[in-house]
């Protein structure tokens, strides 16, 4: 099952949703529910404390949403986290997060932390943050294949652990062979694929992979 979660980040950072599969389960988080309704996208579930929603908007949400999970503002988890955990429990194999960047920096960092946690705790589910300019994922040690994408020309790799052991990049403009990277490294920023596909692999650590456009 593929699940798309729309949060309430600034609209200008949200990509065109027409580029993504139609046969997915959409979840709205707080004001993200309004964004989905504006696009006439069917909403499977809505999550949040809805503190940024008017009573009139909340009434509309209740009419157009199958499942509503409402929480108090004072809680340990973010609304996005609760929606993500629910989607994983429902059996999602791919989860894409939209409206999760821009605006408040603490919210963006919190959502990036969710990628890290799921990469560590839940290897069966792929979680990705997507905005108008970037696609972000966090992966554990292993071997991975990337396809060239016109909308995301640049590919950057950042250590998301104390160190990366044995990073190899093949099919890239700037290749690497079993390179070790400390946590502070910026060596692997703004690389590019020179073939239709490329691979990256590493023996130990956690990598954040960012695909970007200008």
Beta strands, then each sheet from edge to edge (+ up, - down):
strand 1: 2-6
strand 2: 25-29
strand 3: 43-48
strand 4: 65-70
strand 5: 94-98
strand 6: 126-130
strand 7: 134-147
strand 8: 154-159
strand 9: 163-170
strand 10: 176-182
strand 11: 191-192
strand 12: 197-212
sheet 1: 4+ 3+ 2+ 1+ 5+ 6+ 7- 12+ 8- 11+
sheet 2: 4+ 3+ 2+ 1+ 5+ 6+ 7- 12+ 9- 10+
end
